[in-house]
Amino acid sequence: MTTQIDMFEDGDDGGAMLLVELLHSTSLVLIKKLSNNDRDWAQLSNKHQAGVYIPPAQRESGFFPPLVGKDRADGGAAIRECFFRTEWPQVDVVREKIRLVHYTSKGPETHMTGVPKPAFATLSPASFLVMGRHVTDGVPVYRCLTIDSASADALLLTDTLGLPADFVAGIFEPAAALAAERDAILDFAGRAIEAWLAGGIAAFAGDNAALPSTAVLARMAREKYLAGHGLTTLDPWAIERPGDAVREISRTIEWELFREFQRRERAIMLVRTILGDTPSDVTAAGVIRSLIDNIGEVDRLMLSASQQRKSRAGYSFEHQIEAMLVAGDVPFEKQVVMDAKKRPDFILPSLARFATPVPEAANGLILSAKTTLRERWKQVQREMTGGDLFLATVDESIAANAIEDMASLGIVLVVPETLRESRSTEYVRHANVIGFDGFFRDELRGRRMAKWV
């Protein structure tokens, strides 16, 4: 069986990255977040779709060859189709005649068939299809990659093109996206160079380069969300879909704020790395020599963005949940030490009530917050100590078998409402998955809080 290669695996060529190469070599790229139907046909024996659905907006954008009507002897509803060549370097497959077909009797979406099964066979929920279009002698050829949502490649893709948390499908000009990010950094670098020429680069860096603490950045994002929605607090009882609010704040608003601070930080670090801290007579040759001497450091700075974001994302999610508990007057204790040095994120209503239940009162619970799960939920399991465990996450990539394993252990997943309803995730199929609205309104207000008092 053909296996899918790791795009970032070191090889004889020094570890060339297929995704980076595609984004730098093509003028247009189509990205689609795969629905369950788009990928599970390659994983389940009872599925027969064998392809990916392309939304009408992308079908009619000019990215694909125009659809041509197919003659039907039976006089049935019109069928429109086209054929084109695709290359799938991850699985070393070339398909000369991929078919894009629109059965007008079945609705607006178009089915892309003939795609290689191995490219989709191991993908997690909410993974991506990336198609780059190359035109040679007027004939389009499409280079295709599948990006697993649980991989670092997915973070690189979403960061590079600025895909929002609620992204579904779109067509992008990678050069424009890359140029916009570069220009934003260079614009601020111009201000940094002015400060360097004036002998004040160190003070300028102190005023502009420091990233706010995770708590401060979380508060800034929350305040921006509240102002935009005409709210004063993150009250879970007043917000119809509180999980979607937490997701928007932590995964969209705060990320944009973080990127702006990060651009400033990187611009100043680049200037200081190449020019130093002391003004001097600088020549073009001197700048080039310094750039060559420090090329490793420059590369490290430019490639560190995604990893830095990943390390801070969990704190953001936790801060917003805490703000929602406070705004809703939900009693809790945070990061208290339990037996065996366990430190769950939140214990409701208190460690004392959780450890020693009160007769006739509702049990306490543990609420753990994890931006991404993977195998980390097994660590959370150790926090249960016989009590109820609720695990909040915004991770879209959790497979059905992992959700079922959590259910067997009594773990209830709490996810944003949009993710629970999404056709790209596995959550809607499982009874141990609830939305934030269900957690606050049914689990807390409906079953527990009155009895805690």
Secondary structure, DSSP 8 states (H G I E B T S, - for coil): ------TT---TTS---HHHHHHHH-SEEEEEE--HHHHGGGT-TT----EEEE-HHHHTSSSS---EEE--TT--S-EEEEEEEEEETTTTEEEEEEEEEEEGGG-S-EEEE---GGGTTT--TT-EEEEEEEEETTEEEEEEEEE-TTSHHHHHHHHHHT--TT--EEEE-HHHHHHHHHHHHHHHHHHHHHHHHTT-HHHHHHHHT----HHHHHHHHHHHHHHHHT-SS--TTT-SSHHHHHHHIIIIIHHHHHHHHHHHHHHHHHHHHHH-SS-----HHHHHHHHHHTHHHHHHHHH-HHHHHHHHHHHHHHHHHHHHHHHTT---EES---GGG---SEEES-HHHHHS--TTS---EEEEE-S--TTTHHHHHTT-TTSEEEEE---S---HHHHHHHHHTTEEEEE-HHHHH-SSSSGGG-TTEEEHHIIIIIIIIIIIHHHH-
